[in-house]
Every structure is written in C-alpha cells, then in structure tokens.
Amino acid sequence: MVFPGPVPHWGRERRQAIPSGESILKEGRINLSGKVVKVSGPLVVATGLADANMSDVVRVGPQRLIGEILTMKGDSASIQVYEETSGLGPGAEVVTTGAPMSVELGPGMIEGIYDGIQRPLEKIVEKVGPNITRGVEVPAIDHDKKWPFTPVAKVSDKVTGGDVLGTVPETEVVLHKIMVPPTMHGTITKIAPAGDYTVLEPIATLTTDDGREVELPMMQKWPVRVGRPYQHKYPPKRPLCSGQRVIDTMFPIAKGGTAAVPGPFGSGKTVVQHQLAKWSDVDIVVYIGCGERGNEMTDVLREFPELVDPRTGQSLMKRTVLIANTSDMPVAAREASIYTGITIAEYFRDMGYAVAVIADSTSRWAEALREMSGRLEEMPGEEGYPAYLSSRLAQFYERAGSVACLGSDDRRGSLTAVGAVSPPGGDLSEPVSQATMRIVKVFWALDASLAYRRHFPAINWLNSYSLYLDSLKPWYDEHLGKEFLQNREWAMAVLQEEANLNEIVQLVGKDSLSAKDQITLEVAKMIREDFLQQNSFVDIDSYSEYDRQARMLVLIRDYDEHCRAAAERGGNLNELFSVPVREKIGRAKSVPADQYLDNYANIMVELEEETNAIGEKGEMAL
C-alpha cells in the first residue's frame, strides 16, 4: 500500500495517522510493524518495514519514541529518532504511523513555545515536570480550548484552496484566518454560525466536485519537508525595517528576502537576531533556537513578554512563535526544528501576513546533518559534512519570498529568512558559510574585534554586502528621497577611505595628513560611533525608524561639508573638531522620538553658525 505523496490530509476525511500497528495487523491488510536490529545513537535500523514509506513517522520501542524514516533498503529502514535512545536494543518493536512528519496548524500557536518537533514545552512541563521524559505525547495545539469563530464564507459559495472560511482573534494583534486546505476546492454546503469551537470541531462542510462531503475543522496538518503552495512569487521591493541603522541604511534586507549572520564566538550573532526579532516591521516572528545554549533561549523567554512592540503597543509575544531546541536536546531534533519553524511561518504567510523566520543557528543544524550522515555511513564531503549540505540549505532559504497567496481575495504575504552561521574560529571559508553565501542575498559579517571594542551591532561595514539595493531603490526614492541612497554611498566611501588612511596613520601619525584627510578620519569616526553603533539597553537608541536614520546621516554629511568649507578658508582643524555642535550630533540618537525633528533642525542652524565663525576667524588670520 502506498500513501498518496507528501500531500497533507485534513479533517475526518484524511487518512488518520494510525495510532498503533496492532489494529492494522489484526485486519491483515498491511504490515506496518518491524523489529530493531541496530541502534547507533539517534540512528536506529529496523527490518520488516517493506510496506513503509520514506519520511514516515514511526514509534520505536516500548516507550514509543518518535522517529522518521530516512532511507529504505528492501525491508530494512534507517530511522532518525528525535529522542534519547539509551536503553533501546535489538528486538524492540517499530510501528509506522503511515504519515510523514507533519505539524498541526491552527489557532493556539502564537505565544507557543515548542521543541524541534512541535511538542509544546509548557504543556509537557505541566504533565511530566521540568525534565522531559521520553515518549511523552502532548498535542501541539490545545484540542480542548474553545476559540471564538466568526464565519466569512457563506453557504453555496464556491471556494478553492486558501479561501478564508472565517476568523479567530488569536491574540490582540493577530487575527487568525481559517482557510480552506490548499489541495481542496468545491462548494460550501454548511458553515458554522458565530460561536466558540475547538480546533477539531467541524466549522464548515465542503462538497467537492466529485460529490464527496468533507468536514473542515479549524486545524490543518502539513508535512514539514514540503513547502506550502502559493500562486506567484514576486521580486522583493520593500525593505524590512529592523530599526538597526547599520542594517537598514547600509545593508538592507527586503521583505521576503534572505540573509545570513556569520560570526565567531562572542561577536553578537544572537544579539543581532534578537534585535531583528524584537523590532522588525513584520506581523509574525518565528524564532528558532536550533542547538543554541539554554541561557540564550531563556533570555528570549524572559525579554519578549516584557518588551512592548512599537507598532502595536502590545507585548512582543503576542505575535511570536518560539521553537526552543537547545544544545542539550537530542541532536536529531535539531534537523527537524528548522523545517518545523519555516512550515509554521508559511502558514501565517498564506494568511497574507509578513513573517520573519530567525534561525539561530544553521551551523548547529548542519552539525546534526553531519552526525546523522556519518552514522548512515554515507560518503563524507568537505570537512565531514554530507554532499547534500548545499541543497538542504537551499531548500530552507528558497522557501522565503514575497508571494501572492492561494485564494480568490488577492492576499499578499511575505516570508523573510535570517539564519545565523557559527563558523569555527570565525573562518568564513568553511563549508556551511560558503554554501550559505551562495544562496542568500544579504551578508552581515560580524567581527569579533568590533565586539571586543564594544561596538554593537558588530557588523563589519567592509566585509558585509546587500544585493537588494537596486531592487529597493524605487522604494527609497519615493519614501526617503533620492538623496538617501546618495548619502549612504557617500558614508560607505568615507569608511572605505578611512580604512586606507589608517595604514598611513600607523606609519607616520595623524598630524602628518592633509586637512582633507584629517576631516575624513573625523567624519568616519562620527559615522562609526554616532550612527552605526547602537545601544540595545537604551530604549530610544535600540530602535531607530527610517526617517530618523536618514536625517542623522544628513547631519553628519552637513558637518563634513561645513568643516571642509571652513578648512579651505583657513579654519583651525582642532577648533572645528571640538565645536559644541559636534557633541550635539553625537547625542542626536538619544533625543526622544517626539523631539528629534525640531532638535535636528536646530543642530543644522548651530552647525552652520559655528563653522562659519571658525572659517571667518581663519580668513582674518590669513
């Protein structure tokens, strides 16, 4: 018997995930049970599974450990077990469920904290305590909680996959749209009236074109390794505003784009990703802690409920899904966590929301691939990683994008993927970094030397790049004026020139430079310290909106132009570098949000007056 493809099945109509092999064996239809013959850490080999399929979820041993079939050879199956396998030995029973690794999608996911295979950690703690026992079974979404459903569709409506049947206010900021499963279409013959329902109760009845009646609950299931369908993918044309000046102004990422954050230990990868998760102008954030330290996930869990979203005024958790797969959890579950997170993100994208997936870190995920590949005795590639590393990374990042969602109401959604890379010793020539760089279009190279100097975000402006600047130019020109990108190019040129001049300064000293070069060094210092550097512990500076960023850059460029004009008139450089307005420009990022427009206008007036005075003084001295 072959189950139909990696296509999900919903409601009462779908083939039920088989709870145990016994009932099937009794009927004599099919043998879905086998025996363990080999245990090698998270890899289990079982025989007698000739009727099972690749990617089927299985239950292993008396504790019913969750696993997934990786390879099939005759009736022998290699199984990746997502839980600790100690104590498991040959002869233990393996039962396949006949369904691929899937996630439950429906109301109740927002504010949820899951492990790598979508088990709700809070519910597990309530059931078994803080130490997760093996084989524990808890539904991903609360099946008993009732949600207030408001119908949108009507009886006799012709619907197709992705059409909205009704809505559920999941949190104060997320309106959950109950959609027709992607593979279904037909006519609505029944729709539930407004009221409270569980996720398993049918809220609509659909009559398909071939006359079958299908009851649709609020919950869907979808296999994690299969991308959810959409109508059309568009080139990204809007920037993702993160509130981080070095990202938004220098190396922007588009909504629906992909980015990598590589950097050595202690360079601030997790901090950059936390800032993106906190402040990005997206509707939903899916944060995947893949093999990261437990204390880093704890920081997220403690901070997010307390932080207020600047756009909604509500807690950040009201629009966040957390997947916590820490470094002490079974290594195989890391491999699943990435797919679990991006599938949940695709589901919210299909509702027409802008979603961001923050994966921290893809290197730990690649390490899990390497371990499983080694245990499968596959031919190793570079540095022991499997040969398919690049294709697996591409499968993940290619699921990002700005799309026209399924359905007849012309919804647009976007999924932005940002992955951290942790190269050993900061060596960007290693396989995971190289494979990632070939796929993503934004590269924020973190620098340990900047981090040691307490310059955060520690993104190196000489090594980083963004390939979205050309496609985002029309948006910048329309919303921030044509001079914005010109000022950005000017700032990058100044920083590049500073790097060249620093070599000369180390040899002959700063005073031997010309006046123009000394001004360049001073202005570059202002760009670095007053513009690129941000303090995440100061609320005003932690998030900087686009208009404010543009005006701050104009202030620094005006200072540069006025200083050069005054220096040509004979103005003293030391006086120009120590004018009172110089400090005011440095403090401009700390001015309250409701005062910065007037404050920046006053600075510009003072700047002109003070530099002119020094220029006139220089002319008189000549």
N, C-alpha and C positions, 0 to 999 in steps of 0.2 A: 504493500500500500504506500502510495506517495502522497504526502500532503501538498496542497497546491501552493508552490512557490513561497517566496518570502512576503506574502500578502497577508495583512492582518485580517482577523475575523472578529466581528463585534457582536454584542448583544446575545440574545438567545439563539440567534441564527448561526453564530460562529461555531466551529468545532471546538468543543470545550477542551481546555487543557486537561489532559487525563490525570486525575489525582494519583492513581497508582496503577501498576501494571496488572494487578490481580484480576480486576473486573474484565479486562480485555482477554486475559489468558483463559478465564472461565468460558467466555463466549467462543473461544477457539478461533478467533478471526486473525489475530496477528500476534507475534511475539515481540513485545517491547521491553523485555527484561533480559539482562545479561549478568555476567559474573566478572568481578575484578580479577585480573591476572597479574597486574603490576602496579605498584604505587611508587612514584618518584616525586616527592614534594607535592606541588599543586597539580602534577600530571598523573592521571590515572588511566590505565589501559584496561578495557573490558572486552570480553568476547560474547558472542551470542546476540549481537545487535545488528544483524543483517538488514532488518526492516527499518532501522532508524535512519534519520537524515542528517546531513551536515548542519551544524548550527542549532540542532535540537537542544533544548534544556533537559537535563537529566537530574535525577535524585540518586545519590550514591550512599550505600551503606545503611545501617540501621538508624543512623542519625539524620538521614535524608539530606545530605549535604548538596548544595546547589552546584551544578556544573554545566558545561557547554561542550558539545562535541566539536572538536577542531578538525580531525582527519578521520577518514574511513578507509579501511583496507580489508576487503572481504567482510567477515562478520566482526572484525576487530575495530574498535573505536578508541581513539585517543581523546581523553576528556580533560578539559581545563576546569579544575574545581576552584570555586570562588571562596572557599572556607578552608580552615586549617584541617589537614588530612592525617594528623598524628593519630595512631591507634587503628587506622584503616588498613586492612590486609587483604590478601587474595581470598577469593570466595565470597566476598561481600556482594550483595545484590545491587544492580544498577537498573533503574527504571526510567525510561524516557517519557516525557510528557507529550511528545509529538508536536510541540510548538517551538518556534525559535525564541531566543532571548528577547523579551519584549518589556515595554514599560506601560504602566497604567497612566492614562492621560485624562484629566477631568478636574473639576473643582476640588480644591484642597491642597494643591501643590505649592502655591505661593506661601511663603513663610516656612515651607517644609525644609527639614534637614535630613538628607538621605545618605546612605553609604553608596558604594560604587554600583550596586545592582538594584538600586531604588528601594532599599528597605528603610523605613522611617526610623531614624535612630531614637527619637524621643519616645515613640511607642514601644520600641524594644527595651529601652530603659525602664519604662513603666511595667513591662511584662516580666523581664528577667533580671533587672538591675543593671549597674554600670558596666559589668563585664558581659559582653555579648556571647551568649552560648551558641554552640554550633547547631545548625539545622533549625534555628528559630524561624517560624513562619508568621509574618505580620503583613497584612495587605498594605501596599504602597499608599493608597488613598483610603481614608476612613469610609468604610462601606455603610456605616450606620448613621452618620451625620446627615441631617436634612438641610438642603440648600434652597433658598427662595428662587424659584424658577419663574421667569416671565416669558411667555411664548411670543415669537416674532412671526414665524411661519403660520399659515392658515390651512385648513382642510381644503383639499383639491389643488393645492399649489404643486406645480411640477418643480422638483428640486434635483440638484446634482451634487456631487462630492464637494464639500467646502461651504455649501449654503448654510446660513445661520438659522437654526430652529428656534433658539431663544437665548436669553441671557441670564447670568447669575452674578450678582455683585460679590465677587470672591473676597476682596478687601476694599478699603475705602478708595483705592486708586486704580484697581484692576477690575474691569468688567469682563467676566469670563463669558465668551461666546460659545454656545453649544452648537457644534457643526455636524453636518451630515458626513459620515466617514468618506474618505477620498475615493474609495472604489465603488460607491453606491450611487444610484440615481433612480428616480421613479416619482410617484405621486403620494403626497401626504394624505392618508385616509383618517388618521386620528392625530390630535395634538392635545397634550395635557393642558388643562387650564392653569392659570397662575396659582402657585402654591408651593409648599415645601415638599421636596422629594429627595430620596437618597440617590447616589450616583448609579445604582444598579436598577432602580425602578424605571420602566419604560416611560419616556416623555413624548414619544411620537411613534406612530406606526406608518411604515413606508411600504407601498405596494410597488414592486419592481415591474419592469416592462414585461417580464415573463409571467406575471401574475402572482408571485410569491409575496406573502406579507411578512415584513421584518419589523420587529420591535426594536426601537433605538433607545438605549439608556443614555445618561449624560457622560458615562465613561467610555473611552475607546482604549484599544490596545494597539501598539505599533512595534514591530521588530526594530531594535536599536541600530542594527547594521545596515538598514535600508533607509535612504533619505526620503523624507515625505515629499510628495509631488507638488508641483506648482504649475501655473500656466506659462509664465515667461520670466526670464531673468533679465534685469536691466543693468546697464553700466552704472556704477555708483556716482552720484552727482552732488550729494550733500555731505558736508563734513560731520563727523561725530564730535560734538563739543565736550571735552573732558574737563575743562576748567584748568588744565595744566598748560602753562604758556609754552614750554618747550615742545609739547606735543601739538597743540592747536595751531600755533603760529609757524613753528619751524618744520615739524614732520607730521602733518595731519593724517588722520585715518578717516576714510569715508564710511558712512553708514552702509553696511553690507560689505565692508572691506575685511582684509585680513592683516594681522600684524604679529610680529614676534618680538619678545623682550628677552634678549640673551644677556647673560652677565655672570661673572664669577660669584662665589660665595661672599655675602656681605655687601653686595653692590646695590641692593634695594629693589630686586625684582618684585618681591611680594608687595612691598610698599607701593610701587607704581601700579600694580594690578589692583590693590585695594583702592587707590585713588580713582582709577578708572571705574571700578565697580560702584564706588560711592557717588561720583559726580557726573558720569556720562549722561548725556541727554537721550536716554533710551527709556522705554516703558517698562521693560523687564530685564533683570540681570540674572544670569545663571552662573554661579561661581563654583568651579570645580577644583577642589583641593585634591590633586592627584599625587599621592605619595609624598605630600608635604609634611612638615613637622606638626605635631599636635598643637603646639603653642600658637602657631600661626593661624590655624583654623579657630582656635579659642579666641584670638584677637578679633577675628571676623564676627564670631558669635556674640562677643561682648559689645563690640562697637556698633554694628549695624542697627540693632534695636534702638540705640540711644541717638544715633545721628538723624538729623532732620533733612529730608530731601528738599533742596532749594526750589524745586518746581511745584511740588505738591503740598509742602508743609507737613507731611506725614513721615513716619519712621521709614527708613530705607528698607527694612524687612518687609514692608507692605508690598514691595514689587520685586522681591528677591527669592530665588530658589538656591539652596546650598547643597552641594554634594561633597561630603567630607569623607575622603578616603585617605587616611593618614598613613605615614610610613610604616607603622607597626601593624597595619591590617594586611590580610593575605595579599600577596603580590599579584595574583591573577585578577583580583577585583579591580586593580588599577586599570587594566586593559579595558574593562567594561565601562569604567566611570566616565571616560571621555565620550563614548557613544551614548551613554545614558543622558549625559548633560546636553549634548547637541540635539538629541531627539526631543527632549522636553522643550528646548529653545525653538526648534522648528514648529512645534505645536502652537506655541504662542505667536510665532511669526505668521502662521496661517490665519490667525485671527485679525491680522493687519497691524500688529504691534512692531515697534522697533525693539529688537532684542540684542543683548550683548552676552557672549559666552566668554568667560575669563577662565582659561585653563592654566593651572599652576601645579605642576609643570609638565610639559610634554616630554621632557628628558626622563622623568621618572616612569612615564608611560612606556617610553621606548625601552627602558631597562627591563620592564615587565615583559615586553615582547622578546627581548634578548634572552631572558631567563627561560621563557616557555619554548623558544626556538631551540635553545641548547638542549633542553630536556626531550624535545621531539627528535633530537639528533639530526637536525637539518644542517645543510652546508652553511657555515657562517660566512657573512660578508665582512665588510670593513669593521675593524675593532670588535668583532664578535656579534655585531647587530645582524639581524636577518636580512636577506637580499631584498625583501619586500618592504623595508622600512620606509623608503621614499613614497611608495604607492599608498601605504597606510596613512602617512601624514597628509598626502594629497587628498585622500578620501575624506579626512576630517575637515581640512580647510576649505575644500571645494563645496562643502555644504553651507558655507556662508554665502551671502548675496542679498541684493535688493530685488524682490520678486513681486509679480502680480499673483496674488493668492488664488487658489481654486474657489469657485463660486461665481454667482452671477451679479454680485454687487460691486465689482471693481475695487476690491481691497488691495492695498499695497502694504507689504511688510518687509522688514529687513532683519538680517542676522549678521552681526559683526563678531568675528572670532579673533581673540587675542590670546596667544599662547606664550608662556614663559619657557625659556630654554636654559638649562643649567649645565653649560659645558665644563668639564673638569678643568680646574685651573684657569678658567676663562679663555680656553683655546677654541676660537671660533672655526678652526679648520676640522673639528671633529664631525662625525657623520650626521648627528641629529641637527646641529646648527646649519650645516651645509644643505641638507635636504630641506630644511625649513626655509632657508633663504631663497631656494629655487622656486618656492611656492608663493610665499607671502609678498605683499607689495609695500609693506612698511617695516622698517628695521630700526628699532630703538636700541642701540648698542650701549649697554650700561658699562660704566668704567669704575673699577674699584678705587683708582686714585682719586676720582672726584668724590666718591663716597667717604674715603678717609679724610678728605678736606671738608667734610660735612656739607658738600654741595648736593642738594637733592631737589628734584629728581636727578639722579646721577647719569643722565643720558648724554653721551659724548656727541657733541654737535659736529665733529669732524668725521666720525665713522658712521653716523646714522643716515638714513635716507627715507624718503617717501615718494612713491611713484604715482600718487594720486593728485599731485599739484596741478597738472594740466587739466584733468577732468573736473577738478573743483574750482578752477579759475573763474568760470562764469558765476558761480555762487558767491565767491569772494568779491568779485567786481560789483555785483548787484547789491550785496548786503553791507559790505565794509568799504566800498570804493576801490578804484583801480590802484590807488597808492598803497594799499595794504600789502599786496604781494611785492611791489617795488621796494617797500621798506623792509620786508622780510629778506629779499635778495641782498639789499644793502647790509643788513645785520650779518648775514652769513658771510658776505665778502669781508667785513671788518674782522670777524672771528678767524677767518682763514688767514688774513693778513697778520693778525696778532700771532698766530702760530709760527708764521715765517719770521717775524721780528724777534720772537723770544729766543731764537737761536743766536741772533746777533747780540741781543742784550746780555745773554750769558757769557759772551766773549768779551765785549767792550763796555758794557754797562749802559743804563738807560739814558744818562745825560749826554752821551755822545751822539744820540739820534737827533734827527732834524725835528723841528717843531711839529710838522705834519705827522711824523711817525709817533711822536710822544702823545699827540692828541688821539691818534688811532689806538694806542695802548690803553689810554684812559677811558675812551669810549667803549672799547671791547670789555674792559673791566666792569663798566656800568651795565652792558648787555648781559654779562655773565651773572653778576651779583644782584643787580636790581631788577632784571627781567626774567632770566632763565631760572634763577634759584627761587624756590618756593618753600614756605614753612607750613607743613601739613598740620601743625599743632595750633596755628593761629587761624581762626575761622575765616577772617576776611581774606587772608592770603591763600588759604587752602584751595579755594575755588575762585577762578578769575574768568568772568564772562568775555565773550569775543570783543565786544565794543571797548571794554576796558583795556584788553590786551593791545588792541590797535592804537588806542590813544597813548598808552605807556610807551609804545615803540616810537610814536611821533615825537614825544617829549625828548627821548634820548637822541633821535636824529636831529631835532632842532638844536639841542645842546651842542652836538657835533658841528653843525653848520655855523652857529654863532661863535663858537670857540675858534674855528678856522678863520672866520671873518675878522675877529678881534686880533688874532695872532698875526695876520697879514698887515694889520695896522700898527703892529709893534707891541701889542698887549703882552704882559708878563704871563708866562705859562703857569707858574705856581699860583698866581692870583686867580687865573681862570679855573684851575682845578680845585680851588678852595672857596669859590663864591658860595654864599649862603644857599642859593637856589640849588646848588649841586646836591646838598643833603636832602632838600625837599623832594628832588626827583627820586633819590634813593628810598625815601619813605612813602612815595606815591602809592605803592602797592598795599600799604596798610591803612589808607584812607577809607572810611566807611562807604559802603555802596551807594548811599543816598547823597553823598557829598562830593564824590570824585569828579564829576563834571565841572563844578564851579572851581574846585581845588586845582584841577589840571589847567583850566583857563587862566587862573591867577599865576600859576607857575610859569606859563608861557610869557606872560607880561613881564614878570620879575626877571626871567631869564634874559629877555631882550634888553631890559634896562641895565642890568648888572654887567653883562658882557660888553654892551656899548660903552659904558663908563670906563671899563678897563681898556677898550680899544682907543677911546679918546685920550686917555692918560698916556697910552703908548705913543700916539701921534705927537702929543705935546713934548714928550721926551726926545723924540726924533728931531 
